[in-house]
Amino acid sequence: MINPKKALIIEGGGSRGVFSFGVIDSFIKASYNPFDLHFGVSNGAVVQLWYLLAVTDYNLDKMLFSASKKYVSYKNIFFNKSIMNFTELYKDANKIFPIDFIRLTKKLKDKNFYVVVSDAETGTSEFIELDQDNYVDQLLATGSLPVLMREPILLDGLRKYDGGITDPLPVQKAYEYGAKDIVIIRTYEETFIRKTKMENHIAAFFTKQYPNIAHALKINAATYNASLDFIKNPPADCRITQICPPSRLTAKRATTDIKIMKADYEIGLASGAKYLSKKI
């Protein structure tokens, strides 16, 4: 085997990402980062970014900041506006929690960090590496879910959507990129199996001008579950480890309840510590 790589994948999940932040904070505090490849999907890309920056101060606060009702309003659906105003959120957050790209560049030495997005026209996933001049739009793109976010996000003039639509658990891509030891932080319990939900068909309706992405939304459950099959039955030369909450998190995608988010963050800390106890 030539230069086998170790990959870390962080699943999306909106406010459920407090669990993932708990896991990576336990990693940072233990100075644990043996990974060569880093993949972040939707909110998982933000978590992955702060893991690479290796700054534990205020990581929970970053998620609590995003839970403000200033950025989340289900009433907006009646006014043809975004339910979650990610654009304003990211701009405001960047002022309070600015990204130190010099530090990030140093931390990425001999590593690769891929943000997963879905292309509107092709309905396929793309794996992009952040660049300093465009990283806000790149992070917005990976979390741009139809209906939740109505404002179009363009990269190089092309519309992009949430990476979780086309590759929510990019384990196969990590393997294709040479990873033989893959760790995936999920925001659902290990026994979770995705079922097709009405919201997927509603989102497909709102993206009908992009038939391929609309189709990807309709088959999202099958895509997700195919990745679960790969996780459970990896190739003989590949090991996959899941870090999952022990049971369904109380937080939902758009939860703004601070008490709930703090509790699920603590579950993440404990899950990360449990994983590390077997590694260090």
The 8 nearest C-alpha neighbors of each residue, nearest first, counted from 0:
[[1, 3, 2, 236, 179, 177, 4, 178],
 [2, 0, 3, 4, 177, 179, 178, 236],
 [1, 3, 4, 0, 177, 178, 179, 5],
 [4, 2, 179, 1, 178, 177, 0, 5],
 [5, 3, 178, 177, 179, 35, 2, 6],
 [4, 6, 180, 34, 178, 35, 181, 179],
 [7, 5, 36, 181, 34, 178, 37, 35],
 [6, 8, 182, 37, 183, 181, 34, 38],
 [9, 7, 183, 38, 39, 37, 184, 182],
 [10, 8, 43, 184, 39, 183, 185, 38],
 [9, 11, 43, 185, 40, 184, 168, 186],
 [12, 10, 43, 42, 41, 40, 13, 9],
 [11, 13, 15, 252, 16, 14, 42, 186],
 [12, 14, 252, 15, 42, 16, 253, 11],
 [13, 15, 252, 16, 253, 254, 17, 251],
 [16, 14, 12, 17, 13, 250, 251, 18],
 [15, 17, 19, 14, 18, 13, 12, 20],
 [18, 16, 264, 20, 15, 19, 14, 263],
 [17, 19, 267, 264, 21, 16, 263, 20],
 [20, 18, 16, 22, 21, 17, 267, 23],
 [19, 21, 17, 23, 18, 22, 24, 46],
 [22, 20, 267, 268, 264, 18, 24, 19],
 [23, 21, 271, 267, 268, 19, 25, 20],
 [24, 22, 26, 20, 25, 21, 50, 27],
 [23, 25, 27, 21, 26, 22, 55, 20],
 [24, 26, 28, 23, 22, 271, 27, 268],
 [27, 25, 23, 31, 29, 24, 28, 30],
 [26, 28, 30, 24, 29, 25, 53, 31],
 [27, 29, 25, 30, 26, 24, 55, 31],
 [28, 30, 26, 31, 27, 25, 275, 24],
 [31, 29, 27, 28, 26, 32, 53, 25],
 [32, 30, 26, 29, 27, 33, 28, 275],
 [31, 33, 34, 30, 26, 27, 51, 35],
 [32, 34, 31, 35, 5, 6, 7, 30],
 [35, 33, 5, 6, 32, 36, 7, 37],
 [36, 34, 110, 5, 6, 4, 111, 37],
 [37, 35, 6, 111, 34, 110, 112, 7],
 [36, 38, 112, 7, 6, 8, 113, 111],
 [39, 37, 8, 113, 112, 114, 7, 9],
 [44, 38, 40, 43, 114, 9, 47, 8],
 [39, 41, 43, 44, 11, 115, 10, 162],
 [40, 42, 142, 141, 11, 43, 44, 161],
 [43, 41, 11, 44, 45, 13, 40, 142],
 [42, 44, 11, 39, 40, 9, 46, 10],
 [39, 43, 45, 47, 40, 42, 46, 41],
 [46, 44, 48, 42, 47, 43, 49, 138],
 [47, 45, 43, 49, 48, 44, 20, 50],
 [46, 48, 44, 50, 45, 49, 39, 43],
 [47, 49, 45, 51, 50, 46, 44, 52],
 [50, 48, 52, 51, 46, 47, 53, 45],
 [49, 51, 53, 47, 48, 52, 23, 46],
 [50, 52, 53, 48, 49, 47, 106, 103],
 [51, 53, 49, 50, 103, 54, 48, 102],
 [54, 52, 50, 51, 27, 49, 55, 106],
 [53, 55, 52, 56, 49, 50, 27, 58],
 [56, 54, 58, 24, 57, 53, 27, 28],
 [55, 57, 54, 58, 59, 60, 24, 53],
 [56, 58, 60, 59, 55, 61, 54, 96],
 [59, 57, 61, 60, 55, 56, 20, 62],
 [58, 60, 61, 57, 62, 63, 20, 17],
 [59, 61, 57, 63, 58, 62, 64, 65],
 [62, 60, 64, 58, 59, 63, 57, 65],
 [63, 61, 65, 64, 60, 59, 17, 66],
 [62, 64, 60, 66, 65, 61, 59, 257],
 [63, 65, 61, 62, 66, 60, 67, 92],
 [64, 66, 62, 63, 67, 61, 88, 70],
 [67, 65, 255, 63, 64, 68, 62, 254],
 [66, 68, 69, 65, 70, 64, 255, 71],
 [69, 67, 71, 70, 66, 72, 255, 65],
 [68, 70, 67, 71, 72, 84, 66, 88],
 [69, 71, 84, 68, 83, 67, 88, 72],
 [72, 70, 83, 68, 82, 69, 84, 73],
 [73, 71, 82, 74, 75, 83, 68, 70],
 [74, 72, 82, 75, 76, 71, 83, 77],
 [73, 75, 72, 76, 77, 82, 78, 80],
 [76, 74, 80, 78, 77, 73, 82, 72],
 [75, 77, 79, 78, 74, 80, 73, 82],
 [78, 76, 75, 79, 74, 80, 73, 82],
 [77, 79, 75, 80, 76, 74, 81, 82],
 [80, 78, 76, 77, 75, 81, 149, 146],
 [81, 79, 75, 78, 76, 149, 82, 77],
 [80, 82, 148, 149, 83, 147, 84, 75],
 [83, 81, 147, 72, 73, 75, 71, 76],
 [84, 82, 71, 81, 147, 70, 85, 148],
 [83, 85, 70, 86, 87, 81, 88, 82],
 [86, 84, 88, 87, 83, 89, 139, 70],
 [87, 85, 89, 88, 84, 90, 139, 150],
 [86, 88, 90, 85, 89, 84, 91, 70],
 [87, 89, 85, 91, 86, 90, 92, 84],
 [90, 88, 92, 86, 91, 87, 85, 93],
 [89, 91, 87, 93, 92, 88, 86, 94],
 [92, 90, 88, 94, 93, 89, 87, 95],
 [91, 93, 89, 95, 94, 90, 96, 88],
 [92, 94, 97, 96, 90, 91, 95, 89],
 [95, 93, 92, 91, 97, 96, 90, 89],
 [94, 96, 92, 93, 97, 91, 61, 90],
 [95, 97, 93, 92, 94, 98, 61, 91],
 [98, 96, 93, 94, 95, 99, 92, 100],
 [97, 99, 100, 96, 93, 103, 52, 102],
 [100, 98, 102, 101, 103, 97, 52, 104],
 [101, 99, 103, 102, 98, 104, 131, 105],
 [102, 100, 104, 103, 99, 105, 106, 98],
 [101, 103, 105, 100, 99, 104, 106, 52],
 [104, 102, 100, 106, 105, 101, 52, 107],
 [105, 103, 107, 101, 106, 102, 100, 108],
 [106, 104, 102, 103, 107, 108, 101, 100],
 [105, 107, 103, 104, 108, 102, 51, 52],
 [108, 106, 110, 104, 105, 103, 109, 111],
 [107, 109, 110, 105, 106, 104, 111, 103],
 [108, 110, 107, 35, 111, 106, 36, 105],
 [111, 109, 35, 107, 108, 36, 112, 34],
 [112, 110, 36, 37, 107, 113, 35, 109],
 [111, 113, 37, 128, 38, 36, 114, 110],
 [112, 114, 38, 128, 127, 126, 37, 115],
 [115, 113, 39, 127, 126, 44, 38, 128],
 [114, 116, 162, 126, 40, 125, 141, 39],
 [162, 117, 115, 141, 125, 161, 124, 160],
 [118, 116, 124, 162, 160, 159, 123, 161],
 [117, 119, 159, 122, 120, 121, 123, 160],
 [120, 118, 212, 159, 122, 158, 121, 209],
 [119, 121, 118, 122, 209, 211, 212, 210],
 [122, 120, 123, 118, 211, 119, 212, 117],
 [121, 123, 212, 211, 118, 119, 120, 215],
 [124, 122, 121, 117, 118, 165, 125, 212],
 [123, 125, 117, 165, 116, 166, 118, 162],
 [126, 124, 116, 115, 117, 127, 123, 118],
 [127, 125, 115, 113, 114, 116, 124, 128],
 [126, 128, 113, 114, 125, 129, 115, 116],
 [127, 129, 113, 112, 114, 130, 126, 111],
 [130, 128, 134, 127, 131, 137, 114, 133],
 [129, 131, 134, 133, 132, 128, 137, 100],
 [130, 132, 134, 133, 129, 100, 135, 98],
 [131, 133, 130, 134, 135, 129, 136, 137],
 [134, 132, 130, 135, 131, 136, 137, 129],
 [133, 135, 137, 129, 130, 136, 131, 138],
 [134, 136, 138, 137, 133, 139, 89, 90],
 [137, 135, 139, 138, 134, 133, 140, 152],
 [138, 136, 134, 140, 139, 135, 133, 141],
 [139, 137, 135, 140, 141, 136, 134, 142],
 [138, 140, 136, 142, 137, 141, 143, 135],
 [141, 139, 137, 143, 138, 142, 160, 159],
 [140, 142, 161, 41, 116, 162, 138, 139],
 [143, 141, 41, 161, 139, 140, 144, 42],
 [144, 142, 161, 160, 140, 148, 141, 139],
 [143, 145, 161, 147, 148, 142, 160, 146],
 [144, 146, 202, 147, 148, 149, 143, 205],
 [147, 145, 148, 149, 202, 144, 81, 82],
 [148, 146, 82, 81, 83, 145, 144, 149],
 [147, 149, 81, 146, 145, 144, 143, 150],
 [148, 150, 81, 146, 80, 145, 151, 147],
 [149, 151, 148, 152, 81, 80, 86, 143],
 [152, 150, 149, 153, 158, 159, 148, 143],
 [151, 153, 158, 140, 159, 150, 136, 154],
 [154, 152, 158, 157, 156, 159, 155, 151],
 [153, 155, 156, 157, 158, 152, 159, 137],
 [154, 156, 157, 153, 158, 159, 133, 152],
 [155, 157, 153, 154, 158, 152, 159, 151],
 [158, 156, 153, 154, 155, 159, 118, 119],
 [159, 157, 153, 119, 152, 154, 151, 118],
 [160, 158, 118, 119, 117, 140, 152, 153],
 [159, 161, 143, 117, 140, 116, 144, 141],
 [160, 162, 141, 142, 143, 144, 163, 116],
 [116, 163, 161, 115, 117, 141, 164, 40],
 [167, 162, 164, 166, 161, 165, 40, 41],
 [163, 165, 162, 161, 216, 219, 166, 167],
 [164, 166, 124, 163, 123, 162, 117, 215],
 [167, 165, 163, 169, 168, 162, 164, 124],
 [163, 166, 168, 169, 223, 164, 165, 162],
 [167, 169, 166, 170, 226, 10, 223, 163],
 [170, 168, 172, 166, 171, 167, 173, 8],
 [169, 171, 173, 172, 168, 174, 226, 230],
 [170, 172, 174, 173, 169, 175, 229, 226],
 [171, 173, 175, 169, 174, 170, 176, 177],
 [174, 172, 176, 170, 171, 175, 178, 169],
 [173, 175, 178, 171, 177, 176, 172, 179],
 [174, 176, 172, 177, 173, 171, 178, 170],
 [177, 175, 173, 174, 178, 172, 4, 36],
 [176, 178, 174, 175, 4, 3, 179, 173],
 [179, 177, 4, 174, 5, 173, 180, 6],
 [178, 180, 237, 3, 4, 238, 5, 174],
 [179, 181, 5, 238, 178, 237, 239, 6],
 [182, 180, 239, 6, 5, 7, 238, 240],
 [181, 183, 240, 7, 239, 241, 6, 8],
 [184, 182, 8, 241, 7, 9, 185, 242],
 [185, 183, 242, 9, 241, 10, 8, 243],
 [184, 186, 10, 243, 187, 183, 242, 9],
 [185, 187, 15, 243, 12, 10, 244, 16],
 [188, 186, 185, 247, 243, 191, 244, 189],
 [187, 189, 244, 246, 243, 191, 190, 247],
 [188, 190, 191, 243, 187, 241, 244, 245],
 [191, 189, 188, 192, 187, 246, 243, 245],
 [192, 190, 188, 189, 187, 193, 247, 227],
 [193, 191, 224, 190, 194, 227, 223, 220],
 [194, 192, 220, 224, 191, 195, 223, 221],
 [195, 193, 220, 196, 192, 221, 224, 219],
 [194, 196, 220, 193, 197, 199, 219, 217],
 [197, 195, 198, 199, 194, 200, 220, 193],
 [196, 198, 200, 199, 201, 195, 202, 217],
 [199, 197, 201, 196, 200, 202, 203, 195],
 [200, 198, 202, 197, 201, 216, 196, 217],
 [199, 201, 203, 197, 202, 198, 217, 204],
 [200, 202, 198, 204, 203, 199, 197, 205],
 [203, 201, 199, 205, 204, 200, 145, 198],
 [204, 202, 213, 200, 206, 201, 205, 216],
 [203, 205, 201, 207, 202, 206, 200, 213],
 [204, 206, 202, 203, 207, 201, 145, 146],
 [207, 205, 203, 208, 204, 209, 213, 202],
 [206, 208, 209, 204, 210, 205, 213, 203],
 [209, 207, 206, 210, 205, 213, 204, 212],
 [208, 210, 207, 206, 211, 212, 120, 119],
 [211, 209, 213, 207, 212, 208, 214, 206],
 [212, 210, 122, 214, 213, 209, 121, 215],
 [211, 213, 122, 215, 214, 119, 210, 209],
 [212, 214, 203, 210, 216, 211, 215, 206],
 [213, 215, 217, 211, 212, 216, 210, 218],
 [216, 214, 212, 218, 213, 217, 219, 122],
 [217, 215, 219, 213, 214, 218, 199, 203],
 [216, 218, 214, 215, 219, 199, 200, 213],
 [219, 217, 215, 221, 216, 220, 222, 214],
 [220, 218, 222, 216, 221, 217, 215, 164],
 [219, 221, 223, 193, 195, 222, 218, 194],
 [220, 222, 224, 218, 219, 223, 225, 193],
 [223, 221, 219, 225, 220, 224, 218, 226],
 [224, 222, 220, 226, 221, 225, 219, 167],
 [223, 225, 227, 221, 226, 222, 220, 228],
 [226, 224, 228, 222, 227, 223, 221, 229],
 [225, 227, 229, 224, 228, 223, 168, 230],
 [226, 228, 224, 230, 225, 229, 231, 223],
 [229, 227, 225, 231, 226, 230, 232, 224],
 [230, 228, 226, 232, 233, 227, 231, 225],
 [231, 229, 227, 228, 232, 233, 239, 226],
 [230, 232, 228, 229, 233, 227, 239, 226],
 [233, 231, 229, 230, 228, 234, 227, 235],
 [232, 234, 229, 230, 237, 231, 235, 238],
 [235, 233, 237, 236, 232, 238, 229, 179],
 [234, 236, 237, 233, 238, 232, 179, 239],
 [237, 235, 234, 179, 238, 233, 180, 0],
 [238, 236, 179, 234, 235, 180, 233, 239],
 [237, 239, 180, 179, 181, 240, 233, 236],
 [240, 238, 181, 182, 180, 230, 237, 241],
 [241, 239, 182, 181, 183, 238, 242, 180],
 [240, 242, 183, 182, 243, 184, 239, 185],
 [243, 241, 184, 183, 185, 240, 270, 244],
 [242, 244, 185, 188, 189, 241, 187, 245],
 [243, 245, 188, 246, 187, 186, 247, 248],
 [246, 244, 188, 243, 247, 189, 270, 266],
 [245, 247, 188, 244, 248, 187, 189, 243],
 [248, 246, 188, 187, 249, 244, 245, 186],
 [249, 247, 250, 246, 263, 244, 15, 187],
 [248, 250, 247, 251, 259, 263, 260, 15],
 [251, 249, 248, 15, 254, 259, 260, 14],
 [252, 250, 254, 253, 15, 14, 249, 13],
 [251, 253, 13, 14, 12, 254, 15, 250],
 [252, 254, 251, 14, 13, 255, 71, 66],
 [255, 253, 251, 250, 14, 256, 252, 66],
 [254, 256, 66, 257, 253, 67, 68, 14],
 [257, 255, 259, 258, 254, 260, 66, 250],
 [256, 258, 260, 259, 255, 261, 63, 66],
 [259, 257, 261, 260, 256, 262, 263, 255],
 [260, 258, 262, 256, 257, 261, 250, 263],
 [261, 259, 257, 263, 262, 258, 264, 17],
 [260, 262, 264, 258, 263, 259, 257, 265],
 [261, 263, 265, 259, 264, 260, 258, 266],
 [262, 264, 266, 260, 265, 18, 261, 17],
 [265, 263, 18, 17, 21, 261, 267, 266],
 [266, 264, 268, 262, 267, 263, 21, 269],
 [267, 265, 263, 269, 264, 268, 270, 18],
 [266, 268, 21, 18, 22, 270, 264, 265],
 [269, 267, 21, 22, 265, 271, 266, 270],
 [268, 270, 272, 266, 267, 271, 273, 265],
 [271, 269, 267, 273, 272, 268, 266, 274],
 [272, 270, 22, 274, 268, 273, 269, 25],
 [271, 273, 275, 269, 274, 270, 25, 276],
 [274, 272, 270, 276, 271, 275, 269, 277],
 [275, 273, 271, 272, 276, 277, 270, 278],
 [276, 274, 278, 272, 277, 273, 279, 271],
 [277, 275, 273, 274, 278, 279, 272, 271],
 [276, 278, 275, 274, 279, 273, 272, 271],
 [279, 277, 275, 276, 274, 273, 31, 272],
 [278, 275, 276, 277, 31, 29, 274, 272]]
